[in-house]
Amino acid sequence: MKTTHTFDKICEALRDDPRFIDNRGGARSGKTVAEMQVVALLAKHDKAPTITTVGSDTLPHLKLGAIRDFKFALEDMGEWNDTRWSKSGSFYTFPSGSVVEFYGINDTPGKALGPARHRLVLNEANLLQWDVVRQMLARTSGLVMYDYNPAAPFWGTEIIPNRGRYRLVHTTYKDNQHLPVEVRREIEANKDSGNWWRVYGLGLIGQVEGQVFDFKIVDAMPEPVGYIETWGLDFGFSNDPTTVIRCLVHPGRREIYADERVWQTGMLNPDIAAALKDNGIRRPGNGPTVWADCAEPKSIKEVEGYGLNIKECDKTTKVREQIASLSAWTIYVTRRSVHLIDEGRKYLYKQRPDGTWTNEPIEFFNHGIDALRYAVYTGVILAGARGSYTIGFPHKKHSPNAHY
């Protein structure tokens, strides 16, 4: 099984038979992967059937992270069996009878609090409320592991360490020896970014400050009537994902609703075109425009060649000026947009050595945010300044000075 130094550190902590393992670390240290490898090994070798609950903010978040990592761990061990996975219930049953179940705690708090369990793993634990967590602890007889990027103090740093049989596992990107060189360089490019580097580079406890956007989480997008519909696309490939974000914008109320539609690495331009068509994007004049990264004109032309309404985003206005414009709007993000929500929490302004903040955002954790920026700044803010918006369905032109 392909493991990291983070995995080794968790295994070393397990030798002390702790009640709690605090898996604290910076960006891309491999915390979740290592935890799922440990969970799989423990469940496989249980002498009697056990129940392990893996919980996080939402089930969609788990599906794109911990569940996928758990499956990869079992496949790497040669143990995965599709017939043992319950897709509807999100749990896996081992030959020994041990079960590993996955719950979106904020989605279904009653379900997560219900039955007792032997082990508990809390993914991105700082997103969970202590009142819920302590009830889950009371229903857990054995090991509790929890992971997080330490953006600010919370119950995992303030309460649990004082409860005894506690081990801290501190890791950074340097503990993930399989991390691509390009990603390592991207992280290290932010060494001068004060609090960001402290939290996501060094894995040390920071403070909630310097955050560019304060996303509001909603269950669903509103009906499009009365809104401007605009889409954004940020190209990626090997290490960076290609992202597509759908936005509904209300200029009068300065409201933006955003929904993550594509977030995937390894996509070629034909794949992107197919994904856009699957999401309802059509020829010019038959629907909303997709505003794409102006640094990729060749890719834009190729995708456009599939009969899609895609255009270059604005390339004359500096990023910081676009960000400043968007900061004056309220941004609502759908709960299922787990990657975009995660970026919003980590997208900070650069910090000077003296602790003061610049107006330049960091160039990291910005793939979905860039797509959102292309969509709203070019498709709405700049379009409005030039004379007209396209509002909802049916598509009609309206003056940017209209009252809503």
ABEGO torsion letter per residue (X at the ends): XBBBAAAAAAAAAAAAGBABBBBBBBBGAGAAAAAAAAAAAAAAABABBBBBBBBBABAAAAAABAAAAAAAAAAAAGABBAAABBAAAGBBBBAAGBBBBBBBAAABAAAAABBBBABBBBBGAAABBAAAAAAAAAABABBBBBBBBBABBBAAAAAAAAAEGBBBBBBBAAABAABBAAAAAAAAAAAAAEAAAAAAAAGBBBBBBGBABBBBBBABBBBABGBBBBBBBBBBBAABBBBBBBBBBBAAAGBBBBBBABBBBGBBAAAAAAAAAAAGBBBBGAEBBBBBBAABAAAAAAAAAAGBBBBBBBAABBAAAAAAAAAABBBBBBAABAAAAAAAAABBBBBBAAGBBBABBBBBGAAAAAAAAAAAAAAAAAAAAAGBBBBEOBBBBBBAABBX
